[in-house]
Amino acid sequence: MFEIRIICDTPDVPRVAQAVLGSVDAVSVRRYPTRDQARTRLYITAAHRSPHRDCPRCDGDGRTLWFLPDGTQEQRPCTGLSADALHAAGLTQGSTGREPWHRATHH
C-alpha cells in the first residue's frame, strides 16, 4: 500500500483524480484546500491494481462506466469506487462535496 499526494488547481481535481484512480485500487481518498486556498490537495491511499475478479462495481472484468469531468461517460478501469463515492469526495464535475472516502472492504 502507498499514498499519493497531489496538489492541483481546484477545477482540475476531477480530471486529475480520475486519471490517477484509473491506475490503482484506491483504499481512501481525501481532499483539502491548500493553506492559501488557491489550489486543492488530494491524498489517495492505494494498492497496486488487482485483477478485480470479485469486484461488485465492475462485475469482475476490471472496467466500469466513468462519469468524466466534461459530463460524458466512458468505460475505463475500475477503482472500486462508486459514482456516489466519487461525487461525495468532490471528484466529479459539479460536485461540491468534500467528504473523505474510505473503502469498507478490500477486493
MOPAC internal coordinates of N, CA, C and O (Angstrom, degrees):
PM7 1SCF
backbone

  N    0.0000 0     0.00 0     0.00 0    0    0    0
  C    1.4279 1     0.00 0     0.00 0    1    0    0
  C    1.5204 1   108.34 1     0.00 0    2    1    0
  O    1.2310 1   121.06 1   -30.03 1    3    2    1
  N    1.3460 1   115.58 1   149.97 1    3    2    1
  C    1.4511 1   120.83 1  -178.93 1    5    3    2
  C    1.5244 1   109.31 1  -150.74 1    6    5    3
  O    1.2310 1   120.66 1   -12.99 1    7    6    5
  N    1.3319 1   116.34 1   167.01 1    7    6    5
  C    1.4600 1   120.82 1   178.04 1    9    7    6
  C    1.5157 1   109.76 1  -120.53 1   10    9    7
  O    1.2310 1   121.40 1   -42.69 1   11   10    9
  N    1.3227 1   114.93 1   137.31 1   11   10    9
  C    1.4557 1   122.56 1   178.38 1   13   11   10
  C    1.5244 1   106.84 1  -110.78 1   14   13   11
  O    1.2310 1   120.25 1   -51.78 1   15   14   13
  N    1.3176 1   117.13 1   128.22 1   15   14   13
  C    1.4547 1   121.69 1   177.17 1   17   15   14
  C    1.5181 1   107.55 1  -113.01 1   18   17   15
  O    1.2310 1   120.94 1   -50.99 1   19   18   17
  N    1.3206 1   115.81 1   129.01 1   19   18   17
  C    1.4649 1   121.91 1  -177.97 1   21   19   18
  C    1.5188 1   108.00 1  -128.71 1   22   21   19
  O    1.2310 1   120.78 1   -44.96 1   23   22   21
  N    1.3172 1   116.11 1   135.04 1   23   22   21
  C    1.4599 1   121.45 1   170.44 1   25   23   22
  C    1.5163 1   106.24 1  -119.59 1   26   25   23
  O    1.2310 1   120.91 1   -56.39 1   27   26   25
  N    1.3348 1   115.87 1   123.61 1   27   26   25
  C    1.4605 1   119.15 1  -177.81 1   29   27   26
  C    1.5219 1   109.82 1  -148.24 1   30   29   27
  O    1.2310 1   121.03 1   -12.04 1   31   30   29
  N    1.3203 1   115.63 1   167.96 1   31   30   29
  C    1.4557 1   120.73 1   174.79 1   33   31   30
  C    1.5235 1   108.20 1   -64.01 1   34   33   31
  O    1.2310 1   120.40 1   -41.12 1   35   34   33
  N    1.3099 1   116.85 1   138.88 1   35   34   33
  C    1.4601 1   121.86 1  -175.01 1   37   35   34
  C    1.5336 1   113.26 1   -54.83 1   38   37   35
  O    1.2310 1   118.58 1   136.81 1   39   38   37
  N    1.3260 1   120.31 1   -43.19 1   39   38   37
  C    1.4696 1   118.69 1   179.02 1   41   39   38
  C    1.5342 1   113.43 1   -63.37 1   42   41   39
  O    1.2310 1   120.08 1   158.85 1   43   42   41
  N    1.3289 1   117.46 1   -21.15 1   43   42   41
  C    1.4678 1   121.63 1  -179.16 1   45   43   42
  C    1.5275 1   113.49 1   -85.88 1   46   45   43
  O    1.2310 1   119.70 1   174.25 1   47   46   45
  N    1.3379 1   118.18 1    -5.75 1   47   46   45
  C    1.4628 1   121.48 1  -175.02 1   49   47   46
  C    1.5341 1   112.83 1   -53.88 1   50   49   47
  O    1.2310 1   118.41 1   128.68 1   51   50   49
  N    1.3470 1   120.64 1   -51.32 1   51   50   49
  C    1.4715 1   118.41 1  -178.51 1   53   51   50
  C    1.5271 1   113.08 1   -58.31 1   54   53   51
  O    1.2310 1   120.19 1   135.02 1   55   54   53
  N    1.3132 1   117.25 1   -44.98 1   55   54   53
  C    1.4697 1   120.91 1  -177.91 1   57   55   54
  C    1.5306 1   111.32 1   -65.66 1   58   57   55
  O    1.2310 1   120.22 1   134.80 1   59   58   57
  N    1.3171 1   117.19 1   -45.20 1   59   58   57
  C    1.4656 1   121.53 1  -178.95 1   61   59   58
  C    1.5324 1   110.46 1   -67.46 1   62   61   59
  O    1.2310 1   120.24 1   133.40 1   63   62   61
  N    1.3119 1   117.14 1   -46.60 1   63   62   61
  C    1.4659 1   120.56 1  -178.42 1   65   63   62
  C    1.5173 1   111.44 1   -61.84 1   66   65   63
  O    1.2310 1   119.96 1   135.12 1   67   66   65
  N    1.3180 1   117.68 1   -44.88 1   67   66   65
  C    1.4540 1   119.51 1  -178.57 1   69   67   66
  C    1.5237 1   111.43 1   -68.02 1   70   69   67
  O    1.2310 1   119.68 1   147.47 1   71   70   69
  N    1.3256 1   118.21 1   -32.53 1   71   70   69
  C    1.4635 1   120.07 1   176.65 1   73   71   70
  C    1.5223 1   110.85 1   -64.08 1   74   73   71
  O    1.2310 1   120.36 1   136.39 1   75   74   73
  N    1.3242 1   116.91 1   -43.61 1   75   74   73
  C    1.4683 1   120.99 1   179.62 1   77   75   74
  C    1.5284 1   110.50 1   -70.65 1   78   77   75
  O    1.2310 1   120.30 1   134.85 1   79   78   77
  N    1.3306 1   117.02 1   -45.15 1   79   78   77
  C    1.4645 1   120.85 1  -176.12 1   81   79   78
  C    1.5246 1   112.71 1   -64.41 1   82   81   79
  O    1.2310 1   119.75 1   158.56 1   83   82   81
  N    1.3128 1   118.08 1   -21.44 1   83   82   81
  C    1.4572 1   120.71 1   177.78 1   85   83   82
  C    1.5138 1   113.78 1   -75.36 1   86   85   83
  O    1.2310 1   120.15 1   170.63 1   87   86   85
  N    1.3364 1   117.31 1    -9.37 1   87   86   85
  C    1.4614 1   119.16 1  -177.24 1   89   87   86
  C    1.5264 1   113.78 1  -113.76 1   90   89   87
  O    1.2310 1   120.40 1  -179.58 1   91   90   89
  N    1.3287 1   116.83 1     0.42 1   91   90   89
  C    1.4648 1   121.24 1   179.95 1   93   91   90
  C    1.5226 1   109.48 1  -137.76 1   94   93   91
  O    1.2310 1   120.35 1    -7.53 1   95   94   93
  N    1.3030 1   116.93 1   172.47 1   95   94   93
  C    1.4585 1   122.58 1   169.12 1   97   95   94
  C    1.5187 1   107.23 1  -104.61 1   98   97   95
  O    1.2310 1   120.64 1   -72.03 1   99   98   97
  N    1.3156 1   116.38 1   107.97 1   99   98   97
  C    1.4639 1   121.17 1  -176.26 1  101   99   98
  C    1.5237 1   110.98 1   -72.75 1  102  101   99
  O    1.2310 1   121.11 1   -40.06 1  103  102  101
  N    1.3104 1   115.48 1   139.94 1  103  102  101
  C    1.4528 1   123.07 1   174.41 1  105  103  102
  C    1.5252 1   108.58 1  -105.20 1  106  105  103
  O    1.2310 1   120.23 1   142.77 1  107  106  105
  N    1.3355 1   117.16 1   -37.23 1  107  106  105
  C    1.4583 1   121.12 1   174.23 1  109  107  106
  C    1.5197 1   108.88 1  -153.38 1  110  109  107
  O    1.2310 1   121.60 1   -25.70 1  111  110  109
  N    1.3399 1   114.55 1   154.30 1  111  110  109
  C    1.4621 1   122.13 1   176.67 1  113  111  110
  C    1.5234 1   106.85 1  -135.31 1  114  113  111
  O    1.2310 1   121.11 1   -52.29 1  115  114  113
  N    1.3250 1   115.49 1   127.71 1  115  114  113
  C    1.4538 1   120.73 1   177.41 1  117  115  114
  C    1.5170 1   108.43 1  -128.11 1  118  117  115
  O    1.2310 1   120.63 1   -34.71 1  119  118  117
  N    1.3198 1   116.40 1   145.29 1  119  118  117
  C    1.4595 1   121.93 1  -176.16 1  121  119  118
  C    1.5216 1   108.87 1  -134.15 1  122  121  119
  O    1.2310 1   120.80 1   -50.53 1  123  122  121
  N    1.3388 1   116.08 1   129.47 1  123  122  121
  C    1.4609 1   121.64 1  -179.55 1  125  123  122
  C    1.5273 1   109.36 1  -141.00 1  126  125  123
  O    1.2310 1   119.89 1   -28.55 1  127  126  125
  N    1.3316 1   117.81 1   151.45 1  127  126  125
  C    1.4668 1   119.19 1   173.46 1  129  127  126
  C    1.5239 1   109.82 1   -73.52 1  130  129  127
  O    1.2310 1   120.26 1   -26.50 1  131  130  129
  N    1.3226 1   117.11 1   153.50 1  131  130  129
  C    1.4617 1   120.12 1   173.25 1  133  131  130
  C    1.5259 1   107.83 1   -70.00 1  134  133  131
  O    1.2310 1   120.35 1   -13.59 1  135  134  133
  N    1.3121 1   116.94 1   166.41 1  135  134  133
  C    1.4730 1   120.28 1  -176.92 1  137  135  134
  C    1.5227 1   112.26 1   -57.87 1  138  137  135
  O    1.2310 1   120.64 1   144.19 1  139  138  137
  N    1.3392 1   116.38 1   -35.81 1  139  138  137
  C    1.4687 1   119.16 1  -179.66 1  141  139  138
  C    1.5263 1   112.61 1   -86.60 1  142  141  139
  O    1.2310 1   120.37 1  -177.02 1  143  142  141
  N    1.3459 1   116.90 1     2.98 1  143  142  141
  C    1.4597 1   123.83 1   178.25 1  145  143  142
  C    1.5337 1   113.47 1    65.11 1  146  145  143
  O    1.2310 1   120.12 1  -171.60 1  147  146  145
  N    1.3438 1   117.38 1     8.40 1  147  146  145
  C    1.4636 1   120.59 1  -176.03 1  149  147  146
  C    1.5297 1   112.83 1   -85.33 1  150  149  147
  O    1.2310 1   120.09 1   155.04 1  151  150  149
  N    1.3165 1   117.43 1   -24.96 1  151  150  149
  C    1.4582 1   121.31 1  -177.94 1  153  151  150
  C    1.5159 1   109.59 1  -137.28 1  154  153  151
  O    1.2310 1   120.60 1     5.34 1  155  154  153
  N    1.3182 1   116.46 1  -174.66 1  155  154  153
  C    1.4586 1   122.05 1  -177.96 1  157  155  154
  C    1.5186 1   109.92 1  -123.61 1  158  157  155
  O    1.2310 1   121.10 1   -38.34 1  159  158  157
  N    1.3461 1   115.50 1   141.66 1  159  158  157
  C    1.4612 1   121.70 1   172.96 1  161  159  158
  C    1.5209 1   107.91 1  -104.86 1  162  161  159
  O    1.2310 1   120.22 1   -50.99 1  163  162  161
  N    1.3119 1   117.19 1   129.01 1  163  162  161
  C    1.4623 1   123.22 1   174.43 1  165  163  162
  C    1.5169 1   108.18 1  -113.59 1  166  165  163
  O    1.2310 1   120.87 1   -44.33 1  167  166  165
  N    1.3155 1   115.95 1   135.67 1  167  166  165
  C    1.4563 1   121.85 1   173.72 1  169  167  166
  C    1.5205 1   106.84 1  -121.34 1  170  169  167
  O    1.2310 1   120.73 1   -61.49 1  171  170  169
  N    1.3092 1   116.22 1   118.51 1  171  170  169
  C    1.4631 1   121.31 1  -179.75 1  173  171  170
  C    1.5153 1   107.67 1  -117.82 1  174  173  171
  O    1.2310 1   120.35 1   -66.82 1  175  174  173
  N    1.3226 1   116.94 1   113.18 1  175  174  173
  C    1.4546 1   121.59 1   172.95 1  177  175  174
  C    1.5206 1   105.46 1   -88.31 1  178  177  175
  O    1.2310 1   120.77 1   -51.24 1  179  178  177
  N    1.3195 1   116.14 1   128.76 1  179  178  177
  C    1.4619 1   119.38 1  -171.54 1  181  179  178
  C    1.5162 1   112.01 1  -146.17 1  182  181  179
  O    1.2310 1   122.07 1   -11.23 1  183  182  181
  N    1.3006 1   113.64 1   168.77 1  183  182  181
  C    1.4643 1   122.92 1   173.22 1  185  183  182
  C    1.5235 1   107.23 1  -126.19 1  186  185  183
  O    1.2310 1   121.03 1   -17.44 1  187  186  185
  N    1.3170 1   115.63 1   162.56 1  187  186  185
  C    1.4593 1   118.76 1   176.21 1  189  187  186
  C    1.5202 1   109.12 1   -59.28 1  190  189  187
  O    1.2310 1   120.99 1   -33.18 1  191  190  189
  N    1.2879 1   115.70 1   146.82 1  191  190  189
  C    1.4678 1   121.90 1  -175.19 1  193  191  190
  C    1.5295 1   111.05 1   -59.08 1  194  193  191
  O    1.2310 1   121.23 1   -49.38 1  195  194  193
  N    1.3430 1   115.25 1   130.62 1  195  194  193
  C    1.4678 1   121.80 1   178.19 1  197  195  194
  C    1.5286 1   109.47 1   -94.36 1  198  197  195
  O    1.2310 1   120.09 1    -9.07 1  199  198  197
  N    1.3282 1   117.44 1   170.93 1  199  198  197
  C    1.4676 1   119.45 1   178.57 1  201  199  198
  C    1.5333 1   113.63 1   -75.23 1  202  201  199
  O    1.2310 1   119.32 1   170.29 1  203  202  201
  N    1.3218 1   118.91 1    -9.71 1  203  202  201
  C    1.4679 1   123.90 1   176.59 1  205  203  202
  C    1.5212 1   113.34 1    62.23 1  206  205  203
  O    1.2310 1   119.67 1  -148.16 1  207  206  205
  N    1.3124 1   118.24 1    31.84 1  207  206  205
  C    1.4682 1   120.90 1  -177.94 1  209  207  206
  C    1.5252 1   113.54 1   -61.88 1  210  209  207
  O    1.2310 1   119.54 1   143.46 1  211  210  209
  N    1.3543 1   118.48 1   -36.54 1  211  210  209
  C    1.4637 1   119.56 1  -179.69 1  213  211  210
  C    1.5243 1   112.13 1  -116.82 1  214  213  211
  O    1.2310 1   120.07 1  -147.48 1  215  214  213
  N    1.3057 1   117.47 1    32.52 1  215  214  213
  C    1.4613 1   122.02 1  -179.87 1  217  215  214
  C    1.5329 1   110.35 1   -81.45 1  218  217  215
  O    1.2310 1   119.91 1   -55.80 1  219  218  217
  N    1.3373 1   117.77 1   124.20 1  219  218  217
  C    1.4631 1   119.80 1   179.45 1  221  219  218
  C    1.5280 1   113.66 1   -71.38 1  222  221  219
  O    1.2310 1   119.65 1   160.23 1  223  222  221
  N    1.3138 1   118.27 1   -19.77 1  223  222  221
  C    1.4704 1   121.54 1  -178.63 1  225  223  222
  C    1.5240 1   112.50 1   -76.49 1  226  225  223
  O    1.2310 1   120.09 1   148.06 1  227  226  225
  N    1.3244 1   117.42 1   -31.94 1  227  226  225
  C    1.4716 1   118.80 1  -174.00 1  229  227  226
  C    1.5198 1   112.76 1  -121.55 1  230  229  227
  O    1.2310 1   119.98 1  -170.00 1  231  230  229
  N    1.3120 1   117.64 1    10.00 1  231  230  229
  C    1.4660 1   121.72 1   179.36 1  233  231  230
  C    1.5208 1   112.77 1    55.57 1  234  233  231
  O    1.2310 1   120.31 1  -151.30 1  235  234  233
  N    1.3321 1   117.01 1    28.70 1  235  234  233
  C    1.4543 1   121.70 1   172.96 1  237  235  234
  C    1.5103 1   116.62 1    83.01 1  238  237  235
  O    1.2310 1   119.26 1   179.69 1  239  238  237
  N    1.3359 1   119.02 1    -0.31 1  239  238  237
  C    1.4668 1   118.84 1  -179.66 1  241  239  238
  C    1.5275 1   113.10 1   -94.86 1  242  241  239
  O    1.2310 1   120.07 1   176.80 1  243  242  241
  N    1.3548 1   117.47 1    -3.20 1  243  242  241
  C    1.4616 1   121.11 1   176.03 1  245  243  242
  C    1.5171 1   114.76 1    82.18 1  246  245  243
  O    1.2310 1   119.79 1  -176.73 1  247  246  245
  N    1.3308 1   118.00 1     3.27 1  247  246  245
  C    1.4651 1   121.03 1  -179.66 1  249  247  246
  C    1.5252 1   109.72 1  -129.33 1  250  249  247
  O    1.2310 1   120.96 1   -32.20 1  251  250  249
  N    1.3231 1   115.77 1   147.80 1  251  250  249
  C    1.4634 1   120.97 1   179.87 1  253  251  250
  C    1.5192 1   109.73 1  -149.01 1  254  253  251
  O    1.2310 1   120.72 1   -14.42 1  255  254  253
  N    1.3089 1   116.23 1   165.58 1  255  254  253
  C    1.4579 1   121.82 1  -179.85 1  257  255  254
  C    1.5172 1   109.57 1   -78.22 1  258  257  255
  O    1.2310 1   120.50 1   -55.50 1  259  258  257
  N    1.3310 1   116.66 1   124.50 1  259  258  257
  C    1.4579 1   122.70 1   178.07 1  261  259  258
  C    1.5166 1   109.09 1  -107.58 1  262  261  259
  O    1.2310 1   120.74 1   -39.52 1  263  262  261
  N    1.3256 1   116.20 1   140.48 1  263  262  261
  C    1.4462 1   122.09 1   172.29 1  265  263  262
  C    1.5240 1   106.40 1   -94.52 1  266  265  263
  O    1.2310 1   120.42 1   -68.21 1  267  266  265
  N    1.3097 1   116.80 1   111.79 1  267  266  265
  C    1.4564 1   121.92 1  -173.48 1  269  267  266
  C    1.5224 1   111.79 1   -82.79 1  270  269  267
  O    1.2310 1   120.14 1   -21.30 1  271  270  269
  N    1.3390 1   117.34 1   158.70 1  271  270  269
  C    1.4590 1   121.05 1  -177.74 1  273  271  270
  C    1.5308 1   114.55 1   -56.54 1  274  273  271
  O    1.2310 1   119.90 1   152.74 1  275  274  273
  N    1.3237 1   117.79 1   -27.26 1  275  274  273
  C    1.4698 1   119.36 1  -179.98 1  277  275  274
  C    1.5255 1   112.26 1   -84.03 1  278  277  275
  O    1.2310 1   119.81 1  -176.36 1  279  278  277
  N    1.3425 1   117.97 1     3.64 1  279  278  277
  C    1.4492 1   122.14 1   177.69 1  281  279  278
  C    1.5176 1   114.76 1    94.93 1  282  281  279
  O    1.2310 1   119.74 1   173.48 1  283  282  281
  N    1.3205 1   118.10 1    -6.52 1  283  282  281
  C    1.4645 1   121.22 1   178.47 1  285  283  282
  C    1.5240 1   110.05 1   -86.59 1  286  285  283
  O    1.2310 1   120.77 1    -6.28 1  287  286  285
  N    1.3265 1   116.14 1   173.72 1  287  286  285
  C    1.4540 1   122.30 1   178.30 1  289  287  286
  C    1.5225 1   109.20 1  -124.85 1  290  289  287
  O    1.2310 1   121.02 1   -30.75 1  291  290  289
  N    1.3388 1   115.65 1   149.25 1  291  290  289
  C    1.4632 1   120.25 1  -178.16 1  293  291  290
  C    1.5246 1   109.69 1  -155.36 1  294  293  291
  O    1.2310 1   120.40 1   -33.61 1  295  294  293
  N    1.3335 1   116.84 1   146.39 1  295  294  293
  C    1.4627 1   120.80 1   173.79 1  297  295  294
  C    1.5233 1   108.35 1   -75.51 1  298  297  295
  O    1.2310 1   120.87 1   -55.40 1  299  298  297
  N    1.3292 1   115.95 1   124.60 1  299  298  297
  C    1.4671 1   121.99 1  -179.23 1  301  299  298
  C    1.5184 1   109.12 1  -141.90 1  302  301  299
  O    1.2310 1   120.16 1    -7.38 1  303  302  301
  N    1.3320 1   117.31 1   172.62 1  303  302  301
  C    1.4654 1   119.58 1   178.62 1  305  303  302
  C    1.5193 1   111.88 1   -59.22 1  306  305  303
  O    1.2310 1   121.00 1   -40.57 1  307  306  305
  N    1.3094 1   115.70 1   139.43 1  307  306  305
  C    1.4648 1   122.65 1  -179.46 1  309  307  306
  C    1.5275 1   110.04 1   -79.68 1  310  309  307
  O    1.2310 1   120.92 1   -39.02 1  311  310  309
  N    1.3223 1   115.84 1   140.98 1  311  310  309
  C    1.4636 1   121.35 1   174.52 1  313  311  310
  C    1.5144 1   111.40 1  -109.83 1  314  313  311
  O    1.2310 1   120.19 1   171.80 1  315  314  313
  N    1.3194 1   117.24 1    -8.20 1  315  314  313
  C    1.4503 1   121.01 1  -175.23 1  317  315  314
  C    1.5176 1   112.56 1    89.88 1  318  317  315
  O    1.2310 1   119.55 1   173.82 1  319  318  317
  N    1.3247 1   118.46 1    -6.18 1  319  318  317
  C    1.4579 1   122.87 1   177.76 1  321  319  318
  C    1.5201 1   109.21 1   -86.56 1  322  321  319
  O    1.2310 1   120.44 1   -43.27 1  323  322  321
  N    1.3051 1   116.76 1   136.73 1  323  322  321
  C    1.4652 1   120.80 1   175.42 1  325  323  322
  C    1.5298 1   109.37 1   -80.39 1  326  325  323
  O    1.2310 1   120.60 1   -16.19 1  327  326  325
  N    1.3082 1   116.45 1   163.81 1  327  326  325
  C    1.4603 1   120.88 1   175.38 1  329  327  326
  C    1.5303 1   110.18 1   -59.52 1  330  329  327
  O    1.2310 1   120.36 1   143.46 1  331  330  329
  N    1.3385 1   116.92 1   -36.54 1  331  330  329
  C    1.4655 1   120.94 1   178.32 1  333  331  330
  C    1.5268 1   111.34 1   -64.40 1  334  333  331
  O    1.2310 1   120.23 1   139.63 1  335  334  333
  N    1.3291 1   117.16 1   -40.37 1  335  334  333
  C    1.4672 1   120.67 1   179.27 1  337  335  334
  C    1.5231 1   110.50 1   -65.97 1  338  337  335
  O    1.2310 1   120.36 1   136.89 1  339  338  337
  N    1.3292 1   116.92 1   -43.11 1  339  338  337
  C    1.4662 1   120.55 1   177.61 1  341  339  338
  C    1.5287 1   110.36 1   -60.57 1  342  341  339
  O    1.2310 1   120.77 1   136.23 1  343  342  341
  N    1.3183 1   116.13 1   -43.77 1  343  342  341
  C    1.4675 1   120.69 1  -178.35 1  345  343  342
  C    1.5327 1   110.79 1   -66.30 1  346  345  343
  O    1.2310 1   120.15 1   135.81 1  347  346  345
  N    1.3268 1   117.32 1   -44.19 1  347  346  345
  C    1.4665 1   121.53 1  -179.38 1  349  347  346
  C    1.5227 1   111.94 1   -62.50 1  350  349  347
  O    1.2310 1   120.57 1   146.77 1  351  350  349
  N    1.3307 1   116.51 1   -33.23 1  351  350  349
  C    1.4659 1   120.68 1   179.59 1  353  351  350
  C    1.5241 1   112.02 1   -82.52 1  354  353  351
  O    1.2310 1   120.33 1   179.59 1  355  354  353
  N    1.3464 1   116.98 1    -0.41 1  355  354  353
  C    1.4591 1   120.36 1   178.78 1  357  355  354
  C    1.5135 1   112.95 1    78.47 1  358  357  355
  O    1.2310 1   120.14 1  -153.09 1  359  358  357
  N    1.3305 1   117.34 1    26.91 1  359  358  357
  C    1.4554 1   120.54 1  -174.42 1  361  359  358
  C    1.5283 1   113.22 1  -105.68 1  362  361  359
  O    1.2310 1   119.98 1  -167.75 1  363  362  361
  N    1.3267 1   117.64 1    12.25 1  363  362  361
  C    1.4622 1   121.01 1   176.83 1  365  363  362
  C    1.5213 1   109.79 1  -122.51 1  366  365  363
  O    1.2310 1   120.99 1   -18.43 1  367  366  365
  N    1.3138 1   115.71 1   161.57 1  367  366  365
  C    1.4582 1   121.96 1  -179.39 1  369  367  366
  C    1.5267 1   110.54 1   -56.86 1  370  369  367
  O    1.2310 1   120.49 1   -49.89 1  371  370  369
  N    1.3071 1   116.67 1   130.11 1  371  370  369
  C    1.4547 1   121.97 1   176.25 1  373  371  370
  C    1.5123 1   115.45 1    79.03 1  374  373  371
  O    1.2310 1   119.60 1   178.88 1  375  374  373
  N    1.3150 1   118.37 1    -1.12 1  375  374  373
  C    1.4573 1   121.01 1  -179.33 1  377  375  374
  C    1.5229 1   109.81 1   -76.76 1  378  377  375
  O    1.2310 1   121.21 1   -45.43 1  379  378  377
  N    1.3112 1   115.30 1   134.57 1  379  378  377
  C    1.4644 1   119.73 1   175.84 1  381  379  378
  C    1.5231 1   110.61 1  -107.40 1  382  381  379
  O    1.2310 1   120.56 1  -177.20 1  383  382  381
  N    1.3245 1   116.53 1     2.80 1  383  382  381
  C    1.4585 1   121.27 1  -178.62 1  385  383  382
  C    1.5128 1   112.65 1   -68.23 1  386  385  383
  O    1.2310 1   120.92 1   -22.60 1  387  386  385
  N    1.3095 1   115.85 1   157.40 1  387  386  385
  C    1.4638 1   121.97 1   177.74 1  389  387  386
  C    1.5148 1   110.25 1  -143.41 1  390  389  387
  O    1.2310 1   120.12 1  -156.69 1  391  390  389
  N    1.3315 1   117.37 1    23.31 1  391  390  389
  C    1.4609 1   121.10 1  -176.50 1  393  391  390
  C    1.5205 1   110.68 1   -76.18 1  394  393  391
  O    1.2310 1   119.64 1   -49.86 1  395  394  393
  N    1.3167 1   118.28 1   130.14 1  395  394  393
  C    1.4638 1   119.78 1   174.55 1  397  395  394
  C    1.5238 1   109.83 1   -61.66 1  398  397  395
  O    1.2310 1   120.48 1   -34.85 1  399  398  397
  N    1.3183 1   116.68 1   145.15 1  399  398  397
  C    1.4461 1   121.32 1   177.83 1  401  399  398
  C    1.5178 1   108.67 1  -115.56 1  402  401  399
  O    1.2310 1   120.25 1   -44.99 1  403  402  401
  N    1.3316 1   117.12 1   135.01 1  403  402  401
  C    1.4564 1   122.56 1   177.33 1  405  403  402
  C    1.5157 1   108.14 1  -133.75 1  406  405  403
  O    1.2310 1   120.15 1   -47.83 1  407  406  405
  N    1.3101 1   117.31 1   132.17 1  407  406  405
  C    1.4627 1   121.16 1   178.95 1  409  407  406
  C    1.5212 1   109.79 1   -67.60 1  410  409  407
  O    1.2310 1   120.79 1   -48.68 1  411  410  409
  N    1.3108 1   116.10 1   131.32 1  411  410  409
  C    1.4602 1   121.05 1   179.86 1  413  411  410
  C    1.5218 1   110.87 1   -76.96 1  414  413  411
  O    1.2310 1   120.15 1   142.03 1  415  414  413
  N    1.3190 1   117.32 1   -37.97 1  415  414  413
  C    1.4560 1   121.31 1   178.70 1  417  415  414
  C    1.5166 1   108.52 1  -134.78 1  418  417  415
  O    1.2310 1   120.35 1   -28.45 1  419  418  417
  N    1.2876 1   116.94 1   151.55 1  419  418  417
  C    1.4628 1   122.70 1   177.88 1  421  419  418
  C    1.5161 1   108.46 1   -96.03 1  422  421  419
  O    1.2310 1   121.12 1   -29.57 1  423  422  421
  N    1.3441 1   115.46 1   150.43 1  423  422  421
  C    1.4735 1   118.78 1   173.99 1  425  423  422
  C    1.4847 1   110.18 1  -119.99 1  426  425  423
  O    1.2310 1   120.10 1   180.00 1  427  426  425

